[in-house]
């Protein structure tokens, strides 16, 4: 499912930043529990929140979705 794939991709990129879920969520002004559910693939998130996450990871939307089918 795409929500699981996106969550895994976000987690992979966030891990490279060295930030915890909590610190990353705070940095992009998103609730930590909401962000954790995104990484777990339990949320069908809006494009606005996807863009917020991509910006926080310093990647483009196309980079964020790279490898997701």
N, CA, C and O atoms as a Tripos MOL2 file, in Angstrom:
@<TRIPOS>MOLECULE
protein
  276   275    69     0     0
PROTEIN
NO_CHARGES

@<TRIPOS>ATOM
      1 N           0.8370   -1.1850    0.0000 N.3       1 UNK1
      2 CA          0.0000    0.0000    0.0000 C.3       1 UNK1
      3 C           0.8830    1.2490    0.0000 C.2       1 UNK1
      4 O           1.9350    1.2790    0.6380 O.2       1 UNK1
      5 N           0.4470    2.2600   -0.7110 N.am      2 UNK2
      6 CA          1.2780    3.4540   -0.8760 C.3       2 UNK2
      7 C           1.5420    4.1700    0.4540 C.2       2 UNK2
      8 O           2.6170    4.7440    0.6330 O.2       2 UNK2
      9 N           0.5980    4.1490    1.3780 N.am      3 UNK3
     10 CA          0.8280    4.8270    2.6550 C.3       3 UNK3
     11 C           1.9790    4.1680    3.4140 C.2       3 UNK3
     12 O           2.7630    4.8500    4.0750 O.2       3 UNK3
     13 N           2.0790    2.8470    3.3180 N.am      4 UNK4
     14 CA          3.2010    2.1410    3.9610 C.3       4 UNK4
     15 C           4.5270    2.4690    3.2820 C.2       4 UNK4
     16 O           5.5340    2.7050    3.9490 O.2       4 UNK4
     17 N           4.5180    2.4820    1.9610 N.am      5 UNK5
     18 CA          5.7380    2.7810    1.2120 C.3       5 UNK5
     19 C           6.2100    4.2010    1.4780 C.2       5 UNK5
     20 O           7.4030    4.4420    1.6590 O.2       5 UNK5
     21 N           5.2680    5.1440    1.5000 N.am      6 UNK6
     22 CA          5.6410    6.5360    1.7640 C.3       6 UNK6
     23 C           6.1710    6.6750    3.1870 C.2       6 UNK6
     24 O           7.1650    7.3650    3.4140 O.2       6 UNK6
     25 N           5.5220    6.0330    4.1310 N.am      7 UNK7
     26 CA          5.9800    6.0820    5.5120 C.3       7 UNK7
     27 C           7.3870    5.5480    5.6750 C.2       7 UNK7
     28 O           8.2010    6.1280    6.3940 O.2       7 UNK7
     29 N           7.6740    4.4330    5.0020 N.am      8 UNK8
     30 CA          9.0190    3.8570    5.0570 C.3       8 UNK8
     31 C          10.0380    4.7960    4.4360 C.2       8 UNK8
     32 O          11.1460    4.9380    4.9530 O.2       8 UNK8
     33 N           9.6780    5.4310    3.3430 N.am      9 UNK9
     34 CA         10.5860    6.3700    2.6650 C.3       9 UNK9
     35 C          10.8580    7.5840    3.5520 C.2       9 UNK9
     36 O          11.9980    8.0340    3.6610 O.2       9 UNK9
     37 N           9.8210    8.1060    4.1770 N.am     10 UNK10
     38 CA          9.9910    9.2480    5.0710 C.3      10 UNK10
     39 C          10.8970    8.8670    6.2350 C.2      10 UNK10
     40 O          11.7960    9.6230    6.6040 O.2      10 UNK10
     41 N          10.6590    7.6970    6.8100 N.am     11 UNK11
     42 CA         11.4760    7.2410    7.9350 C.3      11 UNK11
     43 C          12.9370    7.0970    7.5200 C.2      11 UNK11
     44 O          13.8450    7.4800    8.2580 O.2      11 UNK11
     45 N          13.1480    6.5420    6.3320 N.am     12 UNK12
     46 CA         14.5130    6.3800    5.8130 C.3      12 UNK12
     47 C          15.2160    7.7290    5.7020 C.2      12 UNK12
     48 O          16.3550    7.8780    6.1460 O.2      12 UNK12
     49 N          14.5430    8.7040    5.1130 N.am     13 UNK13
     50 CA         15.1420   10.0240    4.9280 C.3      13 UNK13
     51 C          15.3150   10.7580    6.2530 C.2      13 UNK13
     52 O          16.3180   11.4410    6.4600 O.2      13 UNK13
     53 N          14.3380   10.6200    7.1530 N.am     14 UNK14
     54 CA         14.4580   11.2720    8.4640 C.3      14 UNK14
     55 C          15.6220   10.6860    9.2490 C.2      14 UNK14
     56 O          16.3520   11.4200    9.9150 O.2      14 UNK14
     57 N          15.8010    9.3800    9.1760 N.am     15 UNK15
     58 CA         16.9060    8.7300    9.8910 C.3      15 UNK15
     59 C          18.2540    9.2760    9.4430 C.2      15 UNK15
     60 O          19.1810    9.3890   10.2450 O.2      15 UNK15
     61 N          18.3610    9.6120    8.1740 N.am     16 UNK16
     62 CA         19.6020   10.1830    7.6480 C.3      16 UNK16
     63 C          19.8990   11.5600    8.2350 C.2      16 UNK16
     64 O          21.0530   11.9870    8.2700 O.2      16 UNK16
     65 N          18.8550   12.2560    8.6980 N.am     17 UNK17
     66 CA         19.0680   13.5700    9.2980 C.3      17 UNK17
     67 C          19.5940   13.4440   10.7210 C.2      17 UNK17
     68 O          20.1490   14.3970   11.2690 O.2      17 UNK17
     69 N          19.4200   12.2710   11.3190 N.am     18 UNK18
     70 CA         19.8560   12.0600   12.6990 C.3      18 UNK18
     71 C          18.8600   12.5640   13.7310 C.2      18 UNK18
     72 O          19.1430   12.5480   14.9290 O.2      18 UNK18
     73 N          17.6940   13.0120   13.2730 N.am     19 UNK19
     74 CA         16.6830   13.5310   14.1890 C.3      19 UNK19
     75 C          15.6990   12.4440   14.5890 C.2      19 UNK19
     76 O          15.3530   11.5750   13.7890 O.2      19 UNK19
     77 N          15.2540   12.5040   15.8350 N.am     20 UNK20
     78 CA         14.2040   11.6020   16.2980 C.3      20 UNK20
     79 C          12.8850   12.0320   15.6640 C.2      20 UNK20
     80 O          12.7790   13.1270   15.1100 O.2      20 UNK20
     81 N          11.8810   11.1600   15.7510 N.am     21 UNK21
     82 CA         10.5540   11.5420   15.2650 C.3      21 UNK21
     83 C          10.0850   12.8140   15.9510 C.2      21 UNK21
     84 O           9.5540   13.7190   15.3070 O.2      21 UNK21
     85 N          10.2830   12.8740   17.2520 N.am     22 UNK22
     86 CA          9.8100   14.0220   18.0180 C.3      22 UNK22
     87 C          10.4850   15.3160   17.5770 C.2      22 UNK22
     88 O           9.8140   16.3210   17.3400 O.2      22 UNK22
     89 N          11.8150   15.2940   17.4670 N.am     23 UNK23
     90 CA         12.5350   16.5060   17.0790 C.3      23 UNK23
     91 C          12.2060   16.9230   15.6520 C.2      23 UNK23
     92 O          12.0780   18.1130   15.3620 O.2      23 UNK23
     93 N          12.0690   15.9400   14.7570 N.am     24 UNK24
     94 CA         11.7280   16.2750   13.3790 C.3      24 UNK24
     95 C          10.3230   16.8660   13.3110 C.2      24 UNK24
     96 O          10.1060   17.8900   12.6630 O.2      24 UNK24
     97 N           9.3750   16.2220   13.9790 N.am     25 UNK25
     98 CA          7.9970   16.7220   13.9810 C.3      25 UNK25
     99 C           7.9350   18.1400   14.5230 C.2      25 UNK25
    100 O           7.2310   18.9830   13.9680 O.2      25 UNK25
    101 N           8.6550   18.4120   15.5940 N.am     26 UNK26
    102 CA          8.6930   19.7680   16.1370 C.3      26 UNK26
    103 C           9.2750   20.7530   15.1290 C.2      26 UNK26
    104 O           8.7950   21.8800   15.0050 O.2      26 UNK26
    105 N          10.3030   20.3270   14.4140 N.am     27 UNK27
    106 CA         10.9580   21.2310   13.4620 C.3      27 UNK27
    107 C          10.0540   21.6170   12.3010 C.2      27 UNK27
    108 O          10.2290   22.6800   11.7040 O.2      27 UNK27
    109 N           9.0860   20.7600   11.9740 N.am     28 UNK28
    110 CA          8.1620   21.0750   10.8730 C.3      28 UNK28
    111 C           6.7730   21.4590   11.3950 C.2      28 UNK28
    112 O           5.8100   21.5440   10.6330 O.2      28 UNK28
    113 N           6.6930   21.6890   12.7130 N.am     29 UNK29
    114 CA          5.4470   22.1160   13.3520 C.3      29 UNK29
    115 C           4.3080   21.1340   13.0960 C.2      29 UNK29
    116 O           3.2120   21.5200   12.6880 O.2      29 UNK29
    117 N           4.5940   19.8490   13.3450 N.am     30 UNK30
    118 CA          3.6060   18.7900   13.1870 C.3      30 UNK30
    119 C           3.5640   17.9970   14.4920 C.2      30 UNK30
    120 O           4.5960   17.7920   15.1310 O.2      30 UNK30
    121 N           2.3900   17.5610   14.8790 N.am     31 UNK31
    122 CA          2.2540   16.7650   16.0920 C.3      31 UNK31
    123 C           3.0480   15.4610   15.9630 C.2      31 UNK31
    124 O           2.9950   14.7950   14.9290 O.2      31 UNK31
    125 N           3.7850   15.1030   17.0250 N.am     32 UNK32
    126 CA          4.6310   13.9200   16.9690 C.3      32 UNK32
    127 C           3.8230   12.6440   16.7480 C.2      32 UNK32
    128 O           4.2470   11.7740   15.9880 O.2      32 UNK32
    129 N           2.6760   12.5190   17.3930 N.am     33 UNK33
    130 CA          1.8940   11.2900   17.2280 C.3      33 UNK33
    131 C           1.3330   11.1840   15.8080 C.2      33 UNK33
    132 O           1.2430   10.0930   15.2450 O.2      33 UNK33
    133 N           0.9620   12.3190   15.2450 N.am     34 UNK34
    134 CA          0.5050   12.3310   13.8510 C.3      34 UNK34
    135 C           1.6470   11.9040   12.9290 C.2      34 UNK34
    136 O           1.4700   11.0600   12.0500 O.2      34 UNK34
    137 N           2.8230   12.5010   13.1450 N.am     35 UNK35
    138 CA          3.9690   12.1740   12.3070 C.3      35 UNK35
    139 C           4.3500   10.6940   12.4500 C.2      35 UNK35
    140 O           4.6830   10.0450   11.4590 O.2      35 UNK35
    141 N           4.3030   10.1650   13.6640 N.am     36 UNK36
    142 CA          4.6200    8.7510   13.8900 C.3      36 UNK36
    143 C           3.6570    7.8600   13.1210 C.2      36 UNK36
    144 O           4.0610    6.8340   12.5740 O.2      36 UNK36
    145 N           2.3890    8.2430   13.0760 N.am     37 UNK37
    146 CA          1.4180    7.4420   12.3380 C.3      37 UNK37
    147 C           1.6360    7.5340   10.8290 C.2      37 UNK37
    148 O           1.3150    6.6000   10.0950 O.2      37 UNK37
    149 N           2.1800    8.6590   10.3670 N.am     38 UNK38
    150 CA          2.5420    8.7830    8.9440 C.3      38 UNK38
    151 C           3.6710    7.8110    8.6230 C.2      38 UNK38
    152 O           3.5930    7.0670    7.6460 O.2      38 UNK38
    153 N           4.7200    7.8160    9.4450 N.am     39 UNK39
    154 CA          5.8510    6.9080    9.2220 C.3      39 UNK39
    155 C           5.4240    5.4430    9.3000 C.2      39 UNK39
    156 O           5.9910    4.5890    8.6190 O.2      39 UNK39
    157 N           4.4290    5.1590   10.1290 N.am     40 UNK40
    158 CA          3.9400    3.7870   10.2780 C.3      40 UNK40
    159 C           2.9910    3.3840    9.1480 C.2      40 UNK40
    160 O           2.5650    2.2310    9.0770 O.2      40 UNK40
    161 N           2.6620    4.3300    8.2680 N.am     41 UNK41
    162 CA          1.7860    4.0290    7.1410 C.3      41 UNK41
    163 C           0.3210    3.9580    7.5120 C.2      41 UNK41
    164 O          -0.4750    3.3750    6.7760 O.2      41 UNK41
    165 N          -0.0490    4.5380    8.6350 N.am     42 UNK42
    166 CA         -1.4380    4.4930    9.0940 C.3      42 UNK42
    167 C          -2.2290    5.7430    8.7310 C.2      42 UNK42
    168 O          -3.3950    5.8610    9.1080 O.2      42 UNK42
    169 N          -1.6290    6.6620    8.0190 N.am     43 UNK43
    170 CA         -2.3120    7.9130    7.6500 C.3      43 UNK43
    171 C          -2.3120    8.0950    6.1360 C.2      43 UNK43
    172 O          -1.3240    7.8250    5.4540 O.2      43 UNK43
    173 N          -3.4350    8.5550    5.6430 N.am     44 UNK44
    174 CA         -3.5510    8.9890    4.2620 C.3      44 UNK44
    175 C          -3.4590   10.5110    4.3190 C.2      44 UNK44
    176 O          -4.4760   11.1940    4.4460 O.2      44 UNK44
    177 N          -2.2420   11.0410    4.2260 N.am     45 UNK45
    178 CA         -2.0230   12.4480    4.5150 C.3      45 UNK45
    179 C          -2.2440   13.3360    3.2930 C.2      45 UNK45
    180 O          -2.1760   12.8860    2.1490 O.2      45 UNK45
    181 N          -2.5090   14.5990    3.5720 N.am     46 UNK46
    182 CA         -2.7550   15.5690    2.5050 C.3      46 UNK46
    183 C          -1.4490   15.9520    1.8130 C.2      46 UNK46
    184 O          -0.3570   15.7790    2.3570 O.2      46 UNK46
    185 N          -1.5930   16.4680    0.6230 N.am     47 UNK47
    186 CA         -0.4280   16.9140   -0.1370 C.3      47 UNK47
    187 C           0.2630   18.0710    0.5810 C.2      47 UNK47
    188 O           1.4780   18.2310    0.4640 O.2      47 UNK47
    189 N          -0.4900   18.8730    1.3170 N.am     48 UNK48
    190 CA          0.1220   19.9800    2.0700 C.3      48 UNK48
    191 C           1.0650   19.4410    3.1370 C.2      48 UNK48
    192 O           2.1550   19.9830    3.3240 O.2      48 UNK48
    193 N           0.6680   18.3900    3.8340 N.am     49 UNK49
    194 CA          1.5380   17.8010    4.8500 C.3      49 UNK49
    195 C           2.6980   17.0370    4.2270 C.2      49 UNK49
    196 O           3.7900   16.9920    4.7940 O.2      49 UNK49
    197 N           2.4670   16.4380    3.0700 N.am     50 UNK50
    198 CA          3.5670   15.7700    2.3600 C.3      50 UNK50
    199 C           4.6260   16.8040    1.9780 C.2      50 UNK50
    200 O           5.8220   16.5570    2.1300 O.2      50 UNK50
    201 N           4.1860   17.9530    1.4860 N.am     51 UNK51
    202 CA          5.1070   19.0320    1.1080 C.3      51 UNK51
    203 C           5.8550   19.5500    2.3310 C.2      51 UNK51
    204 O           7.0510   19.8310    2.2470 O.2      51 UNK51
    205 N           5.1760   19.6800    3.4550 N.am     52 UNK52
    206 CA          5.8020   20.1360    4.6920 C.3      52 UNK52
    207 C           6.9080   19.1670    5.1140 C.2      52 UNK52
    208 O           7.9830   19.5900    5.5380 O.2      52 UNK52
    209 N           6.6400   17.8750    4.9960 N.am     53 UNK53
    210 CA          7.6390   16.8530    5.3470 C.3      53 UNK53
    211 C           8.8160   16.9060    4.3780 C.2      53 UNK53
    212 O           9.9710   16.8660    4.8020 O.2      53 UNK53
    213 N           8.5270   16.9960    3.0760 N.am     54 UNK54
    214 CA          9.5980   17.0680    2.0740 C.3      54 UNK54
    215 C          10.4870   18.2820    2.3320 C.2      54 UNK54
    216 O          11.7120   18.1790    2.2770 O.2      54 UNK54
    217 N           9.8800   19.4190    2.6090 N.am     55 UNK55
    218 CA         10.6540   20.6250    2.8880 C.3      55 UNK55
    219 C          11.5190   20.4280    4.1280 C.2      55 UNK55
    220 O          12.6770   20.8450    4.1510 O.2      55 UNK55
    221 N          10.9660   19.8000    5.1530 N.am     56 UNK56
    222 CA         11.7240   19.5460    6.3740 C.3      56 UNK56
    223 C          12.9020   18.6120    6.1540 C.2      56 UNK56
    224 O          13.9190   18.6920    6.8430 O.2      56 UNK56
    225 N          12.7440   17.7190    5.1750 N.am     57 UNK57
    226 CA         13.8190   16.7790    4.8370 C.3      57 UNK57
    227 C          14.7810   17.3650    3.8020 C.2      57 UNK57
    228 O          15.7820   16.7390    3.4520 O.2      57 UNK57
    229 N          14.4710   18.5690    3.3160 N.am     58 UNK58
    230 CA         15.2690   19.2320    2.2720 C.3      58 UNK58
    231 C          15.3560   18.4040    0.9970 C.2      58 UNK58
    232 O          16.4130   18.2980    0.3740 O.2      58 UNK58
    233 N          14.2160   17.8160    0.6220 N.am     59 UNK59
    234 CA         14.1400   17.0750   -0.6340 C.3      59 UNK59
    235 C          12.9380   17.5740   -1.4250 C.2      59 UNK59
    236 O          11.9930   18.1270   -0.8630 O.2      59 UNK59
    237 N          12.9900   17.3690   -2.7330 N.am     60 UNK60
    238 CA         11.8480   17.7200   -3.5700 C.3      60 UNK60
    239 C          10.7750   16.6380   -3.4210 C.2      60 UNK60
    240 O          11.0370   15.5540   -2.9000 O.2      60 UNK60
    241 N           9.5750   16.9520   -3.8840 N.am     61 UNK61
    242 CA          8.5190   15.9430   -3.8470 C.3      61 UNK61
    243 C           8.8970   14.7300   -4.6860 C.2      61 UNK61
    244 O           8.6100   13.5970   -4.3000 O.2      61 UNK61
    245 N           9.5330   14.9530   -5.8200 N.am     62 UNK62
    246 CA          9.9270   13.8150   -6.6550 C.3      62 UNK62
    247 C          10.9700   12.9620   -5.9520 C.2      62 UNK62
    248 O          10.9380   11.7380   -6.0780 O.2      62 UNK62
    249 N          11.8940   13.5680   -5.2160 N.am     63 UNK63
    250 CA         12.8830   12.8050   -4.4470 C.3      63 UNK63
    251 C          12.2050   12.0210   -3.3370 C.2      63 UNK63
    252 O          12.5670   10.8760   -3.0650 O.2      63 UNK63
    253 N          11.2200   12.6410   -2.6970 N.am     64 UNK64
    254 CA         10.5090   11.9630   -1.6160 C.3      64 UNK64
    255 C           9.8190   10.7080   -2.1340 C.2      64 UNK64
    256 O           9.8200    9.6740   -1.4660 O.2      64 UNK64
    257 N           9.2320   10.7960   -3.3250 N.am     65 UNK65
    258 CA          8.4950    9.6640   -3.8870 C.3      65 UNK65
    259 C           9.3810    8.7140   -4.7050 C.2      65 UNK65
    260 O           8.8860    7.7400   -5.2720 O.2      65 UNK65
    261 N          10.6620    8.9900   -4.7660 N.am     66 UNK66
    262 CA         11.5760    8.1440   -5.5360 C.3      66 UNK66
    263 C          11.5420    6.6970   -5.0070 C.2      66 UNK66
    264 O          11.7190    6.4520   -3.8140 O.2      66 UNK66
    265 N          11.3120    5.7620   -5.9190 N.am     67 UNK67
    266 CA         11.2970    4.3450   -5.5570 C.3      67 UNK67
    267 C           9.9620    3.8200   -5.1030 C.2      67 UNK67
    268 O           9.8160    2.6210   -4.8660 O.2      67 UNK67
    269 N           8.9720    4.7020   -4.9770 N.am     68 UNK68
    270 CA          7.6320    4.2780   -4.5650 C.3      68 UNK68
    271 C           6.8240    3.9750   -5.8090 C.2      68 UNK68
    272 O           6.7890    4.7680   -6.7500 O.2      68 UNK68
    273 N           6.1760    2.8220   -5.8070 N.am     69 UNK69
    274 CA          5.3810    2.4420   -6.9890 C.3      69 UNK69
    275 C           3.9460    2.2680   -6.6550 C.2      69 UNK69
    276 O           3.1420    1.9500   -7.5320 O.2      69 UNK69
@<TRIPOS>BOND
     1     1     2 1
     2     2     3 1
     3     3     4 2
     4     3     5 am
     5     5     6 1
     6     6     7 1
     7     7     8 2
     8     7     9 am
     9     9    10 1
    10    10    11 1
    11    11    12 2
    12    11    13 am
    13    13    14 1
    14    14    15 1
    15    15    16 2
    16    15    17 am
    17    17    18 1
    18    18    19 1
    19    19    20 2
    20    19    21 am
    21    21    22 1
    22    22    23 1
    23    23    24 2
    24    23    25 am
    25    25    26 1
    26    26    27 1
    27    27    28 2
    28    27    29 am
    29    29    30 1
    30    30    31 1
    31    31    32 2
    32    31    33 am
    33    33    34 1
    34    34    35 1
    35    35    36 2
    36    35    37 am
    37    37    38 1
    38    38    39 1
    39    39    40 2
    40    39    41 am
    41    41    42 1
    42    42    43 1
    43    43    44 2
    44    43    45 am
    45    45    46 1
    46    46    47 1
    47    47    48 2
    48    47    49 am
    49    49    50 1
    50    50    51 1
    51    51    52 2
    52    51    53 am
    53    53    54 1
    54    54    55 1
    55    55    56 2
    56    55    57 am
    57    57    58 1
    58    58    59 1
    59    59    60 2
    60    59    61 am
    61    61    62 1
    62    62    63 1
    63    63    64 2
    64    63    65 am
    65    65    66 1
    66    66    67 1
    67    67    68 2
    68    67    69 am
    69    69    70 1
    70    70    71 1
    71    71    72 2
    72    71    73 am
    73    73    74 1
    74    74    75 1
    75    75    76 2
    76    75    77 am
    77    77    78 1
    78    78    79 1
    79    79    80 2
    80    79    81 am
    81    81    82 1
    82    82    83 1
    83    83    84 2
    84    83    85 am
    85    85    86 1
    86    86    87 1
    87    87    88 2
    88    87    89 am
    89    89    90 1
    90    90    91 1
    91    91    92 2
    92    91    93 am
    93    93    94 1
    94    94    95 1
    95    95    96 2
    96    95    97 am
    97    97    98 1
    98    98    99 1
    99    99   100 2
   100    99   101 am
   101   101   102 1
   102   102   103 1
   103   103   104 2
   104   103   105 am
   105   105   106 1
   106   106   107 1
   107   107   108 2
   108   107   109 am
   109   109   110 1
   110   110   111 1
   111   111   112 2
   112   111   113 am
   113   113   114 1
   114   114   115 1
   115   115   116 2
   116   115   117 am
   117   117   118 1
   118   118   119 1
   119   119   120 2
   120   119   121 am
   121   121   122 1
   122   122   123 1
   123   123   124 2
   124   123   125 am
   125   125   126 1
   126   126   127 1
   127   127   128 2
   128   127   129 am
   129   129   130 1
   130   130   131 1
   131   131   132 2
   132   131   133 am
   133   133   134 1
   134   134   135 1
   135   135   136 2
   136   135   137 am
   137   137   138 1
   138   138   139 1
   139   139   140 2
   140   139   141 am
   141   141   142 1
   142   142   143 1
   143   143   144 2
   144   143   145 am
   145   145   146 1
   146   146   147 1
   147   147   148 2
   148   147   149 am
   149   149   150 1
   150   150   151 1
   151   151   152 2
   152   151   153 am
   153   153   154 1
   154   154   155 1
   155   155   156 2
   156   155   157 am
   157   157   158 1
   158   158   159 1
   159   159   160 2
   160   159   161 am
   161   161   162 1
   162   162   163 1
   163   163   164 2
   164   163   165 am
   165   165   166 1
   166   166   167 1
   167   167   168 2
   168   167   169 am
   169   169   170 1
   170   170   171 1
   171   171   172 2
   172   171   173 am
   173   173   174 1
   174   174   175 1
   175   175   176 2
   176   175   177 am
   177   177   178 1
   178   178   179 1
   179   179   180 2
   180   179   181 am
   181   181   182 1
   182   182   183 1
   183   183   184 2
   184   183   185 am
   185   185   186 1
   186   186   187 1
   187   187   188 2
   188   187   189 am
   189   189   190 1
   190   190   191 1
   191   191   192 2
   192   191   193 am
   193   193   194 1
   194   194   195 1
   195   195   196 2
   196   195   197 am
   197   197   198 1
   198   198   199 1
   199   199   200 2
   200   199   201 am
   201   201   202 1
   202   202   203 1
   203   203   204 2
   204   203   205 am
   205   205   206 1
   206   206   207 1
   207   207   208 2
   208   207   209 am
   209   209   210 1
   210   210   211 1
   211   211   212 2
   212   211   213 am
   213   213   214 1
   214   214   215 1
   215   215   216 2
   216   215   217 am
   217   217   218 1
   218   218   219 1
   219   219   220 2
   220   219   221 am
   221   221   222 1
   222   222   223 1
   223   223   224 2
   224   223   225 am
   225   225   226 1
   226   226   227 1
   227   227   228 2
   228   227   229 am
   229   229   230 1
   230   230   231 1
   231   231   232 2
   232   231   233 am
   233   233   234 1
   234   234   235 1
   235   235   236 2
   236   235   237 am
   237   237   238 1
   238   238   239 1
   239   239   240 2
   240   239   241 am
   241   241   242 1
   242   242   243 1
   243   243   244 2
   244   243   245 am
   245   245   246 1
   246   246   247 1
   247   247   248 2
   248   247   249 am
   249   249   250 1
   250   250   251 1
   251   251   252 2
   252   251   253 am
   253   253   254 1
   254   254   255 1
   255   255   256 2
   256   255   257 am
   257   257   258 1
   258   258   259 1
   259   259   260 2
   260   259   261 am
   261   261   262 1
   262   262   263 1
   263   263   264 2
   264   263   265 am
   265   265   266 1
   266   266   267 1
   267   267   268 2
   268   267   269 am
   269   269   270 1
   270   270   271 1
   271   271   272 2
   272   271   273 am
   273   273   274 1
   274   274   275 1
   275   275   276 2
@<TRIPOS>SUBSTRUCTURE
     1 UNK1         2 RESIDUE 1 A UNK
     2 UNK2         6 RESIDUE 1 A UNK
     3 UNK3        10 RESIDUE 1 A UNK
     4 UNK4        14 RESIDUE 1 A UNK
     5 UNK5        18 RESIDUE 1 A UNK
     6 UNK6        22 RESIDUE 1 A UNK
     7 UNK7        26 RESIDUE 1 A UNK
     8 UNK8        30 RESIDUE 1 A UNK
     9 UNK9        34 RESIDUE 1 A UNK
    10 UNK10       38 RESIDUE 1 A UNK
    11 UNK11       42 RESIDUE 1 A UNK
    12 UNK12       46 RESIDUE 1 A UNK
    13 UNK13       50 RESIDUE 1 A UNK
    14 UNK14       54 RESIDUE 1 A UNK
    15 UNK15       58 RESIDUE 1 A UNK
    16 UNK16       62 RESIDUE 1 A UNK
    17 UNK17       66 RESIDUE 1 A UNK
    18 UNK18       70 RESIDUE 1 A UNK
    19 UNK19       74 RESIDUE 1 A UNK
    20 UNK20       78 RESIDUE 1 A UNK
    21 UNK21       82 RESIDUE 1 A UNK
    22 UNK22       86 RESIDUE 1 A UNK
    23 UNK23       90 RESIDUE 1 A UNK
    24 UNK24       94 RESIDUE 1 A UNK
    25 UNK25       98 RESIDUE 1 A UNK
    26 UNK26      102 RESIDUE 1 A UNK
    27 UNK27      106 RESIDUE 1 A UNK
    28 UNK28      110 RESIDUE 1 A UNK
    29 UNK29      114 RESIDUE 1 A UNK
    30 UNK30      118 RESIDUE 1 A UNK
    31 UNK31      122 RESIDUE 1 A UNK
    32 UNK32      126 RESIDUE 1 A UNK
    33 UNK33      130 RESIDUE 1 A UNK
    34 UNK34      134 RESIDUE 1 A UNK
    35 UNK35      138 RESIDUE 1 A UNK
    36 UNK36      142 RESIDUE 1 A UNK
    37 UNK37      146 RESIDUE 1 A UNK
    38 UNK38      150 RESIDUE 1 A UNK
    39 UNK39      154 RESIDUE 1 A UNK
    40 UNK40      158 RESIDUE 1 A UNK
    41 UNK41      162 RESIDUE 1 A UNK
    42 UNK42      166 RESIDUE 1 A UNK
    43 UNK43      170 RESIDUE 1 A UNK
    44 UNK44      174 RESIDUE 1 A UNK
    45 UNK45      178 RESIDUE 1 A UNK
    46 UNK46      182 RESIDUE 1 A UNK
    47 UNK47      186 RESIDUE 1 A UNK
    48 UNK48      190 RESIDUE 1 A UNK
    49 UNK49      194 RESIDUE 1 A UNK
    50 UNK50      198 RESIDUE 1 A UNK
    51 UNK51      202 RESIDUE 1 A UNK
    52 UNK52      206 RESIDUE 1 A UNK
    53 UNK53      210 RESIDUE 1 A UNK
    54 UNK54      214 RESIDUE 1 A UNK
    55 UNK55      218 RESIDUE 1 A UNK
    56 UNK56      222 RESIDUE 1 A UNK
    57 UNK57      226 RESIDUE 1 A UNK
    58 UNK58      230 RESIDUE 1 A UNK
    59 UNK59      234 RESIDUE 1 A UNK
    60 UNK60      238 RESIDUE 1 A UNK
    61 UNK61      242 RESIDUE 1 A UNK
    62 UNK62      246 RESIDUE 1 A UNK
    63 UNK63      250 RESIDUE 1 A UNK
    64 UNK64      254 RESIDUE 1 A UNK
    65 UNK65      258 RESIDUE 1 A UNK
    66 UNK66      262 RESIDUE 1 A UNK
    67 UNK67      266 RESIDUE 1 A UNK
    68 UNK68      270 RESIDUE 1 A UNK
    69 UNK69      274 RESIDUE 1 A UNK
